Amino acid sequence: MNIFVRYVIKEHIAPFFFAFFVIMFVLILKLMLELIDLLLSKGVGLVFMAQLLAYNLAWMIALVIPMSVLVASVMAFGRMGASNEIIAMKTAGISMHRIVSPVLFLGILLTLGMVWFNNNVLPEANLRAGSLKKAVFLKKPLFSLKNRHGQFVSDNDLPYTIHFSDIDNETEEIRSITLFQKGENNSQTIIIADRGKFITSPDRLLLVLKNGEIHQKDPKQEDRYFRSTFEQFTYVVKDIDFGFDTSYKSPRNDRNMPSLMMREQIKELEKMSASWEKRILTLPKNEPNREIQLKSIKAQIRNWDYRIASYLVEIHKKNSIPFAAIIFVLIGSSLGMLARRSGASIGIGMSIGFFTLYYMFLIGGESAGDRMIVAPWLAMWAPNIVLGAAGIAIFIYAARR
């Protein structure tokens, strides 16, 4: 490694770690405020808080490292441009491509490392963080509903989706509750109540509802509809041991599965979908309630297609986000040389703008991919494609100046 390469890399080390620790501090501070509320109002111990903080560091690292690369590139090349070092290098016959190549090589190495991290460390950390949160929920159910009034709150461990208007912090009563529950054969039950309260018995989590109605629809006969009223109704949420057990394991979903596990799930779903497609072809025309059965089968296949799409979106996301580090090297180096100004505020300001744009593309693409509006690979790689093209264009412009 010659002096020039060492110098360029050295210029990036301090800005990278500066950006990394500053952004991590902001995210950790936000999380700590939530953990302090757990400590004061929910009686959660310090050991639990430390574990939850440690497991949440994984998603922070996955998000912060590409952003830190962008900040470091803008700040380092901005300082070198402001002190005319870039001009001196060009005068000495060193091209822009050679100036940026050491940082680009490090960006590639960092990308490969983050791909491994996102597919191995991040899913396991998300699983353990989710398990700890679930342990708190089962012991303190209102924890997961805090600040979520007016939203439809659902969870894989619970048999319903809940919507409510408000929570009385003194009495811990939930107001204007609506529960949506799906049963077997796509049967639906809707429970509406004026208020309710979670109660824990030795082996059950109960939701006691007052002054409400129960609406049920028969999936086999759509014209049949049942409605009943109640003054008090006890809804059994879950049977479980309510000792505060932090070893509780929540089920895996796309966020806490490695890519290999998701691909295995996709294969199973595709097999089931193919078998049900055959059922459609072999269903006799004189079959009783044939249309209802066809509708049910197609709805199930559609649900499996959505699950496959969500798995594919997550697989591509785990791989596409690390590649942003390479793109941010191109963008950051170009912006830094064009700005020709040093300073943390300039670097962070520009970086936040580009990273916000990238993140907006990512969130929009994830939603479109999950809903099968666009192909999952395109939904997750579109931010890299768009900003990558912009980065190359900016880099060419900066190199010609």
C-alpha positions in Angstrom: 0.0 0.0 0.0 1.7 3.2 -1.2 1.6 6.6 0.6 -1.1 8.0 -1.6 -3.6 5.2 -0.8 -2.8 5.3 2.9 -3.4 9.1 2.9 -6.8 8.9 1.2 -7.9 6.1 3.5 -6.6 8.0 6.6 -8.6 11.0 5.6 -11.8 9.0 5.8 -11.3 7.1 9.0 -12.0 10.0 11.5 -15.1 11.3 9.6 -16.5 7.8 9.4 -16.3 7.0 13.1 -17.4 10.6 13.9 -20.6 10.1 11.8 -21.1 6.6 13.1 -21.0 7.4 16.8 -23.0 10.7 16.4 -25.9 9.0 14.5 -25.7 5.9 16.8 -25.9 8.2 19.8 -29.1 9.8 18.5 -30.8 6.5 17.8 -29.7 5.0 21.1 -30.9 8.1 23.0 -34.4 7.7 21.4 -34.4 4.0 22.4 -33.2 4.8 25.9 -36.2 7.2 26.4 -38.5 4.3 25.7 -36.6 1.9 28.0 -36.7 4.4 30.8 -40.4 4.4 30.5 -40.4 0.6 30.8 -38.2 0.9 33.9 -40.3 3.5 35.7 -43.8 2.5 34.7 -43.7 -1.2 33.8 -41.3 -2.5 36.4 -38.9 -3.9 33.9 -35.4 -4.7 35.3 -32.1 -3.2 34.2 -30.8 -6.5 32.9 -33.8 -6.7 30.5 -33.2 -3.1 29.4 -29.5 -3.9 28.7 -30.4 -7.0 26.6 -33.1 -5.1 24.6 -30.6 -2.3 23.9 -27.9 -4.7 22.8 -30.2 -6.6 20.4 -31.5 -3.3 18.9 -28.0 -2.2 18.1 -28.0 -4.6 15.1 -30.6 -2.8 13.1 -29.0 0.5 14.0 -25.7 -0.7 12.7 -27.2 -1.9 9.5 -28.8 1.5 8.9 -26.0 3.7 10.2 -23.0 2.3 8.4 -24.1 3.2 4.8 -25.0 6.7 6.1 -21.6 7.0 7.8 -19.9 6.2 4.5 -21.8 9.0 2.8 -20.9 11.5 5.6 -17.2 10.4 5.6 -16.9 10.8 1.8 -18.4 14.2 1.8 -16.4 15.5 4.7 -13.1 13.9 3.6 -13.2 15.0 0.0 -14.7 18.3 1.0 -11.7 19.0 3.2 -9.2 17.9 0.5 -10.9 20.1 -2.0 -11.0 23.1 0.3 -7.2 22.8 0.9 -6.6 22.4 -2.9 -5.2 18.9 -2.4 -7.5 17.6 -5.1 -6.1 20.2 -7.6 -2.6 19.3 -6.6 -3.2 15.6 -7.2 -4.7 16.2 -10.6 -1.8 18.5 -11.5 0.5 15.6 -10.5 -1.3 13.4 -13.1 -3.5 11.5 -10.6 -7.0 11.0 -12.1 -10.2 11.3 -10.1 -10.8 7.6 -10.6 -7.5 6.8 -8.9 -8.2 9.3 -6.1 -11.6 7.7 -5.3 -10.6 4.0 -5.9 -9.1 3.3 -2.4 -12.3 4.4 -0.8 -14.4 2.6 -3.3 -12.5 -0.6 -2.6 -13.1 -0.2 1.1 -16.8 0.4 0.3 -16.9 -2.9 -1.6 -15.4 -4.7 1.4 -17.8 -3.0 3.8 -20.7 -4.0 1.5 -19.7 -7.6 1.5 -19.4 -7.6 5.3 -22.8 -5.9 5.7 -24.4 -8.5 3.4 -23.2 -11.2 5.7 -24.2 -9.2 8.8 -27.7 -8.5 7.4 -28.3 -12.2 6.6 -26.8 -13.8 9.8 -26.6 -11.4 12.7 -29.5 -9.0 12.1 -32.3 -11.6 11.8 -31.2 -13.3 15.1 -30.9 -10.0 16.9 -34.4 -9.0 15.6 -35.8 -12.3 16.8 -34.4 -11.9 20.3 -35.5 -8.3 20.6 -39.0 -9.3 19.5 -39.0 -12.1 22.0 -38.1 -9.7 24.8 -40.8 -7.2 23.7 -43.3 -10.0 23.6 -42.4 -11.1 27.1 -43.1 -7.5 28.2 -46.4 -7.5 26.3 -47.6 -10.7 27.8 -46.8 -9.3 31.3 -47.8 -5.7 30.5 -50.2 -5.8 27.5 -50.7 -2.0 27.3 -47.0 -1.6 26.5 -47.4 -2.5 22.9 -50.5 -0.3 22.5 -48.9 2.9 23.8 -49.1 5.8 21.4 -50.9 3.6 18.8 -54.4 4.8 19.2 -56.3 5.2 15.9 -54.1 2.5 14.4 -54.9 -1.1 13.5 -52.5 -3.1 15.7 -51.9 -6.8 14.9 -49.4 -9.3 16.1 -48.4 -12.9 14.9 -48.8 -14.2 18.5 -52.3 -12.8 19.0 -55.5 -14.0 17.3 -56.9 -10.5 16.5 -56.3 -7.1 15.1 -57.3 -4.3 17.5 -58.3 -0.7 16.9 -59.0 1.7 19.8 -59.4 5.4 20.4 -57.6 6.1 23.6 -56.1 4.6 26.8 -56.9 5.9 30.3 -53.4 5.9 32.0 -54.9 6.0 35.5 -57.4 3.1 35.2 -55.6 1.4 32.2 -58.9 1.1 30.4 -59.0 1.1 26.7 -61.8 3.1 25.1 -63.8 2.5 21.9 -62.4 -0.9 21.1 -62.9 -2.9 17.9 -61.5 -6.4 17.5 -61.2 -8.1 14.1 -60.7 -11.9 14.3 -60.3 -14.4 11.5 -61.2 -18.0 12.2 -61.2 -21.2 10.3 -62.4 -21.2 6.6 -62.0 -17.4 6.5 -64.8 -16.9 9.0 -64.8 -13.4 10.5 -65.8 -12.1 13.9 -65.9 -8.4 14.8 -66.3 -7.3 18.4 -67.1 -3.7 19.3 -67.1 -2.4 22.8 -67.2 0.9 24.6 -64.3 0.1 26.8 -62.1 -2.8 28.0 -59.3 -3.8 30.3 -56.5 -6.4 30.2 -56.5 -8.8 33.2 -53.9 -11.5 33.9 -54.9 -14.7 35.6 -52.3 -17.2 36.6 -52.3 -18.9 33.2 -54.3 -16.6 30.9 -54.3 -13.1 29.4 -57.9 -11.9 29.4 -59.5 -8.8 27.8 -62.7 -7.9 29.7 -65.0 -5.9 27.4 -68.1 -3.9 28.4 -71.1 -2.6 26.6 -70.7 -3.9 23.1 -71.7 -6.1 20.1 -70.5 -9.2 18.4 -70.9 -9.5 14.6 -70.2 -12.8 12.8 -70.5 -13.7 9.2 -71.0 -17.3 7.9 -68.3 -18.0 5.3 -70.3 -20.8 3.7 -73.5 -18.7 3.3 -72.7 -15.1 2.7 -76.3 -14.0 3.3 -76.2 -15.3 6.9 -75.2 -12.8 9.5 -75.3 -12.9 13.3 -75.4 -10.1 15.7 -75.5 -10.2 19.5 -75.1 -7.6 22.3 -73.4 -7.9 25.7 -72.9 -5.8 28.9 -69.7 -7.7 29.7 -67.7 -10.2 27.6 -64.5 -11.9 28.6 -62.2 -12.5 25.7 -59.4 -15.0 26.2 -56.4 -13.5 24.4 -53.8 -16.2 25.2 -53.1 -19.1 27.5 -49.6 -18.7 28.9 -47.5 -18.8 32.0 -47.3 -15.2 33.2 -44.0 -15.3 35.0 -41.8 -12.7 33.3 -39.9 -15.2 31.1 -37.4 -13.5 28.9 -36.6 -16.8 27.2 -40.0 -16.7 25.5 -39.6 -17.2 21.8 -41.8 -15.3 19.4 -42.4 -16.9 16.0 -40.2 -15.9 13.1 -41.3 -13.6 10.4 -39.6 -12.0 7.4 -37.7 -9.5 9.5 -36.1 -12.2 11.7 -35.4 -14.9 9.1 -32.1 -15.3 7.3 -32.4 -15.3 3.5 -31.8 -19.1 3.3 -34.7 -19.8 5.6 -37.0 -17.4 3.7 -36.1 -19.2 0.4 -37.1 -22.5 2.0 -40.4 -20.9 3.0 -41.0 -19.7 -0.5 -40.4 -23.2 -1.9 -43.0 -24.6 0.5 -45.5 -21.9 -0.3 -45.0 -22.4 -4.1 -45.6 -26.1 -3.7 -48.9 -25.5 -1.7 -50.0 -22.9 -4.2 -49.3 -25.2 -7.2 -51.3 -28.0 -5.5 -54.3 -25.7 -4.9 -54.1 -24.5 -8.5 -54.6 -28.2 -9.5 -57.6 -28.4 -7.1 -59.2 -25.6 -9.1 -58.7 -27.5 -12.4 -60.0 -30.8 -10.9 -63.0 -29.4 -9.0 -66.1 -31.0 -10.5 -68.6 -28.6 -12.1 -71.5 -30.2 -10.2 -69.7 -29.8 -6.8 -72.1 -28.2 -4.2 -71.1 -24.6 -3.4 -68.5 -24.8 -6.2 -68.3 -21.0 -6.6 -67.8 -20.5 -2.9 -65.0 -23.1 -2.8 -63.3 -21.5 -5.9 -63.5 -18.1 -4.2 -62.0 -19.5 -1.0 -59.2 -21.4 -2.9 -58.3 -18.3 -5.0 -58.2 -16.2 -1.9 -55.8 -18.6 -0.1 -53.5 -18.7 -3.2 -53.5 -14.9 -3.3 -52.5 -14.8 0.4 -49.6 -17.2 -0.3 -48.6 -15.0 -3.2 -48.5 -12.0 -0.9 -46.4 -13.9 1.6 -44.0 -15.0 -1.1 -43.7 -11.4 -2.2 -43.0 -10.2 1.3 -40.2 -12.8 1.7 -38.6 -11.8 -1.6 -38.8 -8.1 -0.7 -37.0 -8.8 2.6 -34.4 -11.0 0.9 -33.6 -8.3 -1.6 -33.6 -5.6 1.0 -31.0 -7.4 3.1 -28.7 -7.3 0.1 -29.6 -4.0 -1.5 -29.1 -1.8 1.6 -25.4 -2.7 2.0 -24.7 -1.9 -1.7 -25.7 1.7 -0.9 -22.3 2.1 0.7 -20.7 1.8 -2.8 -23.1 4.3 -4.3 -22.6 6.7 -1.4 -18.9 6.7 -2.0 -19.5 8.0 -5.5 -22.1 10.6 -4.4 -20.2 11.7 -1.3 -16.8 12.1 -3.0 -18.4 14.1 -5.9 -20.4 16.3 -3.5 -17.4 16.9 -1.3 -15.2 18.0 -4.2 -17.9 20.2 -5.7 -18.7 21.9 -2.4 -15.0 22.6 -1.6 -15.9 23.3 1.9 -14.9 21.5 5.0 -16.8 21.0 8.2 -19.1 18.5 9.9 -22.3 20.5 9.3 -21.9 20.6 5.6 -21.1 16.9 5.4 -23.9 15.8 7.6 -26.4 18.1 6.0 -25.7 16.9 2.5 -25.7 13.3 3.7 -29.0 13.5 5.5 -30.6 14.9 2.4 -29.4 12.1 0.1 -30.0 9.4 2.7 -33.5 10.7 3.3 -34.2 10.5 -0.4 -32.7 6.9 -0.5 -34.8 5.9 2.5 -38.0 7.3 1.0 -37.4 5.3 -2.1 -36.7 2.2 0.0 -39.9 2.6 2.1 -42.1 3.2 -1.0 -40.5 0.3 -2.8 -41.0 -2.0 0.1 -44.7 -1.1 0.3 -45.1 -1.6 -3.5 -43.3 -4.9 -3.4 -45.3 -6.3 -0.5 -48.5 -5.4 -2.4 -47.2 -6.9 -5.6 -47.5 -3.6 -7.5 -44.0 -4.1 -8.8 -41.5 -7.0 -8.8 -39.8 -7.4 -5.4 -36.3 -7.2 -6.8 -37.1 -4.0 -8.6 -38.8 -2.5 -5.5 -35.7 -3.0 -3.4 -33.0 -2.3 -6.0 -34.7 0.8 -7.5 -33.2 3.2 -4.9 -29.7 1.8 -5.8 -30.4 2.0 -9.5 -31.7 5.6 -9.4 -29.2 7.0 -7.0 -26.4 5.0 -8.5 -27.1 6.5 -11.9 -27.2 10.0 -10.2 -23.9 9.2 -8.4 -22.2 8.2 -11.6 -23.4 11.4 -13.4 -22.3 13.6 -10.5 -18.9 11.9 -10.4 -18.3 12.3 -14.1 -19.3 16.0 -13.8 -16.9 16.5 -10.8 -14.1 14.7 -12.6 -14.3 17.0 -15.6 -14.1 20.2 -13.5 
